[in-house]
């Protein structure tokens, strides 16, 4: 049987034969970029929905003639060519797909079975199938047409104009912090005495770095979001970007202990919430790092000058967190310091250039997500040439901790983790001070002077758990809530009569119910972001709401329903 050539998706290995690739994909299971369809005699609507989802997300492969469990059953051999023709005809039909995508189905024979492989590229535009917008969430196809926030996120993802490049209506020079400009000049006066910024005014610096431009008609200075993010006052940032926030948290426990909700519920020992501009954020996060991470002695060969390994390693991690986040979404960025590792979490923009899922350092390419932010950080010597961040981590991490381990997960959030210390079994069972912890860091554990009672609930985001995991939480009690915004509804809620924050908890639970009413496919992570609390708090609230709402279906692709 003749085999047409197909441009393999970026996540596949070009040197593999197409048949070997098909078998490999059938064995790995369905995920965000792999889908199985039986379609023995007829192409189903669900296949085209998946095509639309892959086009709108990050591309992927559809294996036709494969069951959900990965068993290759094949399609009807007599209808294989007709099935292929139907697919090609459908994707060219403007009444079905708008705009029309282009790809070529591949018909082949595997173990005596005739199958079809569809390799779907990541679409350049936003695609619709039968007038509906579809997106991929894990291994499920989600119709997001009636969910404005998800739809907006999709269009933001496909927008060729970066968020940082957009003009901010109403933003003036008085909204920017002059002290931050002077802070940058002071840095450059030491590092680069002849730098041109030392002779430029604040406005000239903005024009020089393309953070602003003059309107040729009015002569007014038009400021971009990058200028606000880098140099804005806290007041201006709160006014123009109210959800912008960085959270630095120190946990006097290991990462594994932190994930044990029974042992460490909502635990953090120091927290710093930052709503200042990005240059101040970078400075504060490096100070936070110096406070809690050990400074190990290192003398380079042939030198008498001690080198600060902690600074060399973690400045790259902090800088990457700052300049590669997607600030259009509005989710917070997190910087966690544990007794054994550092974990960063930031919203990111899905790109075809960067694979989705678990990555290695070597797989991170040199794509710059926010070139204007990177340019300013480069001027300040906080980032170097493209690709230098990965090289520096690979260079300094073994010197700082020989047994280091880096874990990276790329999705709607970019999660980076690096271990920096051995945790003996004896210490892992005890949450007291680690002998390798710097004395300065220990002094700050008990002095959480910046944490208010209100802040005590707003802890960092926890590792993901399926909504069904709520059933494993144990709390019981009852009370009622106020009316919902959309319609009158009295809810019977479980509460703890000894909790002093009952009114606040009721209000938050009402918010959960209201958000679920508007979007019955909303995730726990999205609920936590919208209500400005951590996911563990949401799970506890959902347990108390178990007599009101119920989650139906798989952890990805399911939905919420209200109990009568």
Secondary structure as UniProt FT lines:
FT   TURN            10..11
FT   TURN            14..15
FT   HELIX           18..28
FT   TURN            32..33
FT   STRAND          34..37
FT   HELIX           45..56
FT   TURN            57..58
FT   STRAND          60..64
FT   TURN            68..69
FT   HELIX           77..79
FT   HELIX           80..91
FT   TURN            94..96
FT   STRAND          97..98
FT   STRAND          106..110
FT   TURN            111..112
FT   STRAND          113..120
FT   STRAND          128..129
FT   TURN            130..131
FT   STRAND          132..137
FT   TURN            138..139
FT   STRAND          140..143
FT   TURN            145..146
FT   HELIX           148..158
FT   HELIX           163..165
FT   TURN            169..170
FT   HELIX           173..175
FT   HELIX           178..191
FT   TURN            193..194
FT   HELIX           196..199
FT   HELIX           202..208
FT   TURN            209..210
FT   STRAND          212..214
FT   TURN            216..218
FT   STRAND          221..224
FT   HELIX           225..231
FT   HELIX           234..240
FT   TURN            242..243
FT   STRAND          246..250
FT   HELIX           255..258
FT   TURN            261..263
FT   TURN            265..266
FT   STRAND          270..274
FT   HELIX           278..292
FT   TURN            301..302
FT   HELIX           309..323
FT   TURN            327..329
FT   STRAND          333..337
FT   STRAND          341..347
FT   TURN            352..353
FT   STRAND          357..359
FT   HELIX           361..363
FT   HELIX           371..379
FT   TURN            380..381
FT   TURN            386..387
FT   HELIX           388..400
FT   TURN            402..403
FT   STRAND          406..410
FT   STRAND          413..419
FT   HELIX           425..428
FT   TURN            435..436
FT   HELIX           439..445
FT   TURN            449..450
FT   TURN            453..454
FT   HELIX           455..457
FT   HELIX           467..472
FT   STRAND          479..480
FT   STRAND          492..493
FT   TURN            497..498
FT   TURN            500..501
FT   HELIX           502..518
FT   TURN            520..521
FT   HELIX           524..531
FT   HELIX           535..544
FT   TURN            545..548
FT   STRAND          549..552
FT   TURN            555..557
FT   STRAND          559..562
//
